[in-house]
Amino acid sequence: MAISITKALNIIYEKVSKLSNETIPIEDSLGRVVSNDYSAVFDLPRFDNSAMDGYAVKLNDSGEIIKSSRVIYAGDDSNFILQPKEAIRIMTGSAVPEGTEAIVPIEDIEIEDDRVSLPNNIQENAHIRYAGEDIKSGTNYIKEGDRISAYTIALLASQGVTHINVTRAVRVAVFGTGDELRPHYEKIKPHQLYNSNAPMFLARAKELGCDITYISGSSDTIDSLKLSIKEALSADLIITSGGVSVGDKDFTKEAFRELGMETFFSGVDIKPGKPTTIGTINNTIIVNLAGNPLASMVNYEIFVKPIILRLSGALECYHGFIKTKISKDYKIKAGRYSVILGSFNGESFSPLESQSAGMVSPLTKADGMVLFSPDISYLNMGDEVKMIPIKFSLNSSIREI
């Protein structure tokens, strides 16, 4: 019996856990997930410094003409002490000399030889960046489960970190099934089709930061399927499409079963993609998706993406939503959880006109998808919907479904 989407996700979140860790240079860590907390070893900034090119001054000298003969450049290891009736010229990022009460930008000062005319009403602490105002020593600045971006790398570098502990990359193996399917780089006969699913699965896994392997297509025999499976079992995740329905030659589930697959669930109450099957062989997670391209894509986004995120140790592994409004009246076939693909213009969600399970063209047009419960049969224009984004990432550390 097919299980609900929520129950299927419950099983995934319960059964799938993060992989082992490795330590790599921060330059190679883009997109990886941090395996432990990192705390600052020193203040950032490390010392009080100037936010402007200007002059270090005292408040009592506001409106005065005073002497200025000394300069501090960024990187100077000066031990200057600012005296009353003196302004010290200072460059952006330079250490503020002892006794400084404000920095006056150079454009606010009149200069004549070694004398400067200061403006009135200088504000205390103006244009001074104080040690630790960005990050205090001992503060946790990266958390376990955070995904590393270019900006995370900047933060790590600012603390002098050269290597970081991350979850190792998820290894994903993909192969297609079906005698009628051929790789896109071969010539095909009139009765054959190109396998569009396998390249799609591989590309999406790569987008999600995985190491990918393609196993050449398997024909519809138990022995051929078992050979492909054995070749892929070194992966953390095997994804197949096709051969999971009830046809005479749908042997995929049987082949996995004969190799010892423990099935988590087989069949989900969802349209499209009901035959989706997920389980394990030893430490390898197995996902059998429907052969129809649109159906396999929908179930990849709903079920496979969370698996990859869980394996990677990502804190934000749950589906995130954009609350928006539907752009027009829309009729839905009630009785089953349905997924509708659509475009999103930043203000409303527009269901695609054509999106049957076997189609490929809607995949490039869809910005997101909306799940509808079995009791919903009609939506009026302007009704609120929750869209799961596809073309951009919006995950959450709080689970909503």
Phi, psi and omega in degrees: 000136180292140179261167181285161176301316181298316180294320178299317178293323176303316180296316179300312182293331179281320189271331188263128180231166186292154180279182179288170185257163171210158179251126185224160175299145182298332180295338181258008190262001183305128178085351181277169183249131184289138185263350176205166179289149175236129180248148182292135179267348175205164178296151171227119354301158181283341182209159175298131181216165184277136177270356184218157161285123183184218183226135173278129186219172172253150186296324183295345182268007178305133178077002182263162170256119187227168183279153175208111182230355184246152182225141174240123178260156177301131181095349177291138176260069186270154174240033182296146171238122182288129181260156173301148181062029177224143171239133178253123178293136186219143180259157180306130179089353180285149177295131181286130181291151178304139179093355181288135178247347177190160171246128176256122179304147185298330182288348180262009186237140173263131187242133174218108183056238182259024177238145178231145178257118185270149177286165174281163172056049174291133182274136179299136178069009182301132173062027173250126174263118187269149180305130176082000181289339175273302178221129176272142176306134181091349179285137175286116184249348172222134183254151172305132181097349176289141176269136186278127175246178176301328183280330172296319180298322176299318180295316178298315181297325181294341178259008178074021179280129180256328181228149183224147180272119184228163169290136179297157182296140177289129177266120183243130174245139183230135166213152179258161177237157177121123179297336183278352183262135178229152177300152185291348181262007177250159171281144182240159177269165184303332183267007182249165179231153172281142178279101179270341184290313185301311177299325178295314180298317181296315182295319180293320177297321178294320176301328181271010173090017183270156165273131190241149176222134176256126176259125184306146188308145180257142175278170186275061171227151180302313184297317180295318178297318182294325176296316179296320180296313180300323179294333186263354189290353174282350180280162174279333185215127175249130178240126175237164174222141180090160176076019181243010178267218185236022179288167182298334184244022178272083188260001188302309182298322180295319180297316178295321180297319180293339178265011172094022181293130170268116184273125174283312175200154179222100183108126179234140179285078183211145175229119005269166172105024182307322185290358183313128182231135181224138179193201179218152163238111188056242182260007181262126177277136182246130175234118174254113180257160177298154182284335180295129187303312183293320178297318181291323178295315180300314183285335172298312182294320184283321187247318185287319180302313176299326177299312180298317180295322177294316179299323183283350180082014183294133176295320180269079185251357182264159179293133172258157184234154165247121176280124181213187180241148178281140191277347183202166174299140184215129180263137183234141176282113185283169175108348180209152173297125183242147176245128180243125175274149179199173176260154183228125183254014182095345180236327183211161180255126181244109179302139177292143183296314182240126181201056177282162190300329184271002185275154178249322187301326180296339185299323181279342183270341187278126172268337182193180180222153177235134177265133178243135179284162186300336184277354182267125180239348183204140174237138176268147177309130181096350176296143181283138175227159175252115183260130170273118182289149178246312188278352174218157188270131172214085178256169186221151174272358177245127183277134178244339176231000000 
